Amino acid sequence: MTENVIGVGIAGFWHVHAGDYARDATDHPGTRVVAGWDADAALAGAGATDLGIEATGSLDELVSRPDVDAITVTTATADHTEVISRAIAAGKHVFTEKLLAPTVEECEALVAQARQAGVALVVSLPRLADPEVVAASALVDSGALGTVTYARVRMAHDGWLGGWLPERFADPVAAIGGAFTDLGCHPAYLVQRFLGARPDRVSAEYGHVTAHAVEDNAVVVARYADGALGVAEASFVTTPGAFAFEVRGTEASLLFGFGREELIAKGGRFGDQWTPVPSAERVARPFELWVDAIRGRADPSDNQRAAIELTRFVVAANAAAATGSAVRFGTEGLR
């Protein structure tokens, strides 16, 4: 039996990944891009022209089209809750750029709404599917490192030095933050993957190298109840760009990206010299997970839980940076 191709609408061209998800939908044999919309008519027109698709005049028009079964959401982060909720109410499956929503309460409400409506909701957390992260996660889970005491993840690019990151990413209202709320999401959810979703407390330092209203450099430290420390770093002003992580335990350690683009291990069963770690078995990328969930072949619950906890982490980090004080994680005032 041949499955119907899923028609995908693009909700928003605000985010730089709008075109990436459109390419995912074009490349996947089970999906095709149908139409796009943005509240900014100029962005909508330019985005639709680039992709060779129709631009709709409103979000309601997009989600009411019978040939649109699902939508990708790449609006401003501040608009996620409304856009995603309206799409779910229209019975459309949703794939969204992180953050899922600005607050934990809004995230939980969207997940509950999607579950009740019977639609697939998946958040793009792509680094969790990277081969080196999958391999590192498996080693952490197996106890090969002993007790993990420290994890550091850095993600950085030259977006504001090279002039390619749109200025709208500096709008503290639309973007609800700067480098950490955007790029820092990846280090945040990886620290959570390696050390646990909920640290005991979070502290943060945000820097301003450029003249933007939001931070362009960020370092966030999460302290866990068992004494472990997680460090999540993000930057829009790093040349060249960087993705690197280290995970250190009582028996062995892992490194990736510190001048060597492969996962290496040392200590314990790996011996006294840095040793390459074999590649992990491939896991579904977020877009593939979404399509499988739409087909009823995958459960997106783990992705949704990770997205909620990511928002909790980012909210805590932003609060810590704003107050200059460490913040107890998950306190009621941070919901």
DATAQUI-V635188 format. One record per residue. RES is the residue in one small letter. PSI is psi in whole degrees, -180 to 180 (none if undefined). OMEGA is omega in whole degrees, -180 to 180 (NA if undefined). NEAR is the number of other C-alpha atoms within 8 Angstrom. Layout:
res->(RES | RES)
psi->(PSI | PSI)
omega->(OMEGA | OMEGA)
near->(NEAR | NEAR)
This chain:
res->(m | t | e | n | v | i | g | v | g | i | a | g | f | w | h | v | h | a | g | d | y | a | r | d | a | t | d | h | p | g | t | r | v | v | a | g | w | d | a | d | a | a | l | a | g | a | g | a | t | d | l | g | i | e | a | t | g | s | l | d | e | l | v | s | r | p | d | v | d | a | i | t | v | t | t | a | t | a | d | h | t | e | v | i | s | r | a | i | a | a | g | k | h | v | f | t | e | k | l | l | a | p | t | v | e | e | c | e | a | l | v | a | q | a | r | q | a | g | v | a | l | v | v | s | l | p | r | l | a | d | p | e | v | v | a | a | s | a | l | v | d | s | g | a | l | g | t | v | t | y | a | r | v | r | m | a | h | d | g | w | l | g | g | w | l | p | e | r | f | a | d | p | v | a | a | i | g | g | a | f | t | d | l | g | c | h | p | a | y | l | v | q | r | f | l | g | a | r | p | d | r | v | s | a | e | y | g | h | v | t | a | h | a | v | e | d | n | a | v | v | v | a | r | y | a | d | g | a | l | g | v | a | e | a | s | f | v | t | t | p | g | a | f | a | f | e | v | r | g | t | e | a | s | l | l | f | g | f | g | r | e | e | l | i | a | k | g | g | r | f | g | d | q | w | t | p | v | p | s | a | e | r | v | a | r | p | f | e | l | w | v | d | a | i | r | g | r | a | d | p | s | d | n | q | r | a | a | i | e | l | t | r | f | v | v | a | a | n | a | a | a | a | t | g | s | a | v | r | f | g | t | e | g | l | r)
psi->(129 | 128 | 145 | 143 | 134 | 123 | 126 | 130 | 147 | 117 | 94 | 133 | 19 | -43 | 147 | -16 | 2 | -47 | -33 | -44 | -30 | -40 | -37 | -44 | -31 | -40 | -30 | 131 | -15 | 2 | 158 | 148 | 130 | -50 | 168 | 162 | 150 | 146 | -27 | 111 | -34 | -45 | -42 | -46 | -45 | -44 | -45 | -39 | -43 | -36 | -8 | 37 | 172 | 140 | 128 | 158 | -15 | 162 | -40 | -40 | -40 | -50 | -10 | -5 | 132 | -20 | 1 | 110 | -23 | 159 | 150 | 136 | 114 | 43 | -180 | 145 | -37 | -22 | -2 | -47 | -49 | -47 | -46 | -42 | -42 | -36 | -44 | -42 | -28 | 3 | 21 | 139 | 149 | 129 | 124 | 145 | 148 | 156 | 153 | -46 | 164 | -26 | 159 | -41 | -43 | -40 | -48 | -38 | -40 | -42 | -43 | -41 | -42 | -41 | -44 | -35 | -13 | 31 | 155 | 124 | 119 | 138 | 139 | 103 | 68 | -28 | -20 | -20 | 0 | 138 | -41 | -33 | -40 | -45 | -44 | -42 | -41 | -39 | -40 | -47 | -33 | -11 | 11 | -23 | -1 | -146 | 123 | 125 | -15 | 137 | 136 | 131 | 130 | 133 | 127 | 154 | 180 | 31 | -41 | -10 | -40 | -12 | 15 | -15 | 123 | 146 | -23 | -19 | -10 | 3 | 110 | -20 | -52 | -43 | -12 | 20 | -173 | -129 | -37 | -40 | -30 | -83 | -33 | -14 | -38 | -51 | -35 | -51 | -21 | -40 | -43 | -36 | -40 | -34 | -17 | 150 | -30 | 99 | 172 | -40 | 159 | 136 | 158 | 147 | 122 | 134 | 159 | 97 | -37 | -177 | 17 | 159 | -16 | 166 | 145 | -2 | 139 | 138 | 123 | 133 | 126 | 126 | 130 | 161 | -29 | 3 | -9 | 151 | 138 | 134 | 123 | 124 | 143 | 149 | 141 | 4 | 44 | 127 | 125 | 172 | 166 | 140 | 120 | 151 | 156 | 140 | 122 | 134 | -178 | -12 | -32 | 167 | 156 | 145 | 144 | 133 | 1 | 70 | 5 | 108 | 54 | 156 | 127 | 154 | 154 | 143 | 163 | -133 | -12 | -13 | -172 | -1 | 149 | 127 | 133 | 140 | 131 | 148 | 148 | 161 | 139 | 139 | 162 | 135 | 161 | -41 | -40 | -41 | -43 | -49 | -42 | -37 | -39 | -39 | -6 | 18 | 0 | 152 | 118 | 10 | -42 | -40 | -43 | -42 | -42 | -37 | -40 | -46 | -31 | -46 | -41 | -41 | -47 | -41 | -43 | -42 | -45 | -38 | -41 | -41 | -39 | -36 | -18 | 17 | 152 | 145 | 133 | 130 | 134 | 18 | 156 | -36 | -10 | 9 | none)
omega->(-180 | 179 | 176 | 176 | -178 | 176 | -175 | 173 | 180 | 179 | 177 | 173 | -178 | -173 | -178 | -180 | 180 | 179 | 179 | -179 | 174 | 177 | 175 | -179 | 178 | -177 | -178 | -178 | -177 | -176 | 173 | 179 | -175 | -174 | 180 | -180 | 167 | 178 | 175 | -175 | 180 | 177 | 180 | -179 | -179 | -179 | -180 | 179 | 179 | -176 | -179 | -180 | 179 | 173 | 178 | -175 | -178 | 176 | 179 | 179 | -180 | -174 | 178 | 180 | 180 | 179 | 175 | 179 | -172 | 179 | 168 | -175 | 177 | 173 | 169 | -177 | -179 | -178 | -174 | -174 | -179 | -177 | -179 | 180 | -180 | 178 | 179 | 179 | 178 | 177 | -178 | 172 | -173 | 169 | -173 | 169 | 175 | -10 | 175 | 179 | -176 | -177 | 178 | 180 | 180 | 177 | -178 | 180 | 180 | 178 | 179 | 180 | 179 | 180 | -180 | -178 | -180 | 179 | -179 | 177 | -179 | 179 | -179 | 174 | -164 | -176 | 177 | 180 | 177 | -176 | -178 | 178 | 177 | 179 | 180 | -180 | 180 | 179 | 176 | -178 | -177 | -177 | -177 | 179 | -170 | 175 | -180 | -177 | -175 | 173 | 178 | 179 | 179 | 174 | -173 | 173 | -175 | -173 | -179 | 171 | -180 | 177 | -178 | 178 | -176 | 180 | 180 | 176 | 178 | 178 | -175 | 178 | -178 | -176 | -176 | 178 | -178 | -173 | -177 | 180 | 178 | -174 | -178 | 176 | -177 | 174 | -178 | -177 | 175 | 173 | 178 | 178 | -176 | -172 | -178 | -174 | -171 | 172 | 179 | -180 | -176 | 172 | -174 | 171 | 179 | -179 | -180 | 176 | 177 | -175 | -178 | -176 | 180 | -178 | 174 | 177 | -179 | 172 | -178 | -180 | 178 | 177 | -178 | -175 | -180 | 179 | 179 | 179 | 174 | -179 | 179 | -176 | 178 | 179 | 171 | -172 | 180 | 177 | -6 | 178 | -175 | 165 | -177 | 174 | 172 | 177 | -174 | -179 | -178 | -180 | -176 | -178 | 177 | 174 | 171 | 168 | 178 | -178 | -179 | -172 | 174 | 179 | 179 | -176 | 179 | 179 | 178 | -178 | -178 | 178 | -172 | 178 | 177 | -173 | 176 | 178 | 180 | 179 | 179 | 174 | -176 | 174 | -177 | 171 | -176 | -180 | 177 | 176 | -180 | -180 | 178 | 178 | 176 | -180 | -179 | -177 | -180 | 178 | -178 | -173 | 180 | 177 | -180 | 178 | 179 | 179 | 178 | -179 | 174 | 177 | 179 | -179 | -178 | 177 | 179 | 180 | 179 | 178 | 180 | 179 | -178 | -176 | -176 | -178 | 174 | -176 | 173 | -174 | 174 | 179 | -172 | -179 | -179 | -179 | NA)
near->(2 | 3 | 5 | 5 | 8 | 10 | 12 | 15 | 16 | 15 | 15 | 15 | 15 | 10 | 9 | 8 | 8 | 14 | 10 | 8 | 10 | 11 | 8 | 9 | 11 | 10 | 7 | 8 | 7 | 9 | 13 | 12 | 12 | 11 | 14 | 16 | 17 | 14 | 8 | 6 | 8 | 6 | 10 | 15 | 9 | 8 | 11 | 14 | 9 | 6 | 8 | 6 | 10 | 9 | 10 | 10 | 8 | 9 | 12 | 6 | 9 | 15 | 12 | 8 | 7 | 5 | 6 | 16 | 12 | 12 | 15 | 14 | 15 | 15 | 12 | 11 | 14 | 11 | 9 | 13 | 13 | 7 | 11 | 11 | 10 | 8 | 13 | 14 | 8 | 8 | 9 | 13 | 13 | 15 | 14 | 12 | 11 | 12 | 13 | 14 | 13 | 14 | 10 | 12 | 7 | 10 | 15 | 9 | 8 | 11 | 10 | 8 | 10 | 12 | 9 | 7 | 9 | 6 | 13 | 12 | 13 | 14 | 14 | 10 | 11 | 8 | 8 | 8 | 12 | 8 | 10 | 11 | 10 | 13 | 12 | 10 | 10 | 8 | 10 | 12 | 7 | 6 | 8 | 11 | 14 | 10 | 8 | 14 | 10 | 11 | 15 | 13 | 15 | 12 | 15 | 14 | 12 | 14 | 10 | 10 | 9 | 7 | 8 | 6 | 9 | 6 | 6 | 7 | 10 | 11 | 12 | 11 | 7 | 11 | 15 | 11 | 14 | 13 | 15 | 16 | 12 | 11 | 12 | 15 | 13 | 10 | 15 | 13 | 12 | 11 | 15 | 10 | 9 | 11 | 11 | 8 | 10 | 10 | 11 | 10 | 11 | 16 | 14 | 15 | 9 | 10 | 8 | 10 | 7 | 6 | 5 | 8 | 7 | 11 | 13 | 17 | 15 | 15 | 11 | 12 | 11 | 12 | 12 | 11 | 7 | 4 | 7 | 11 | 11 | 12 | 12 | 14 | 16 | 16 | 16 | 13 | 13 | 11 | 7 | 6 | 9 | 10 | 9 | 11 | 12 | 11 | 12 | 12 | 12 | 9 | 10 | 15 | 12 | 12 | 12 | 13 | 12 | 8 | 4 | 6 | 7 | 9 | 12 | 11 | 13 | 13 | 11 | 10 | 6 | 11 | 9 | 7 | 7 | 9 | 9 | 8 | 9 | 5 | 7 | 8 | 6 | 6 | 6 | 8 | 8 | 12 | 12 | 8 | 12 | 14 | 10 | 10 | 12 | 11 | 7 | 7 | 7 | 10 | 7 | 12 | 6 | 7 | 10 | 12 | 8 | 10 | 14 | 12 | 11 | 13 | 15 | 14 | 11 | 12 | 12 | 14 | 13 | 10 | 10 | 14 | 12 | 6 | 6 | 9 | 8 | 9 | 11 | 9 | 12 | 9 | 7 | 5 | 4 | 9 | 10)
